[in-house]
């Protein structure tokens, strides 16, 4: 049986989204993401598969929480 995930995925994605927003995908290193999210590299890889997986989750979060509400209000 796997270990219980000890963090809020939505919160981590939002914190990563802010880091990616400031520096972009290529400009944001794994140590940057570790500092921004408070997760270790292994936790990031375990939860998201890769830095790109976390970036993709951050983009989806942005689309759902920022873009969709604005487009539905129009």
Protein Blocks (a to p, Z undefined) as FASTA:
>chain_A
ZZddfbdfklmmmmmmmmmmmnojmlpcfklmmmmnopafklmmmmnopaklmmmmmmmm
mmmmmmmmmmmmZZ
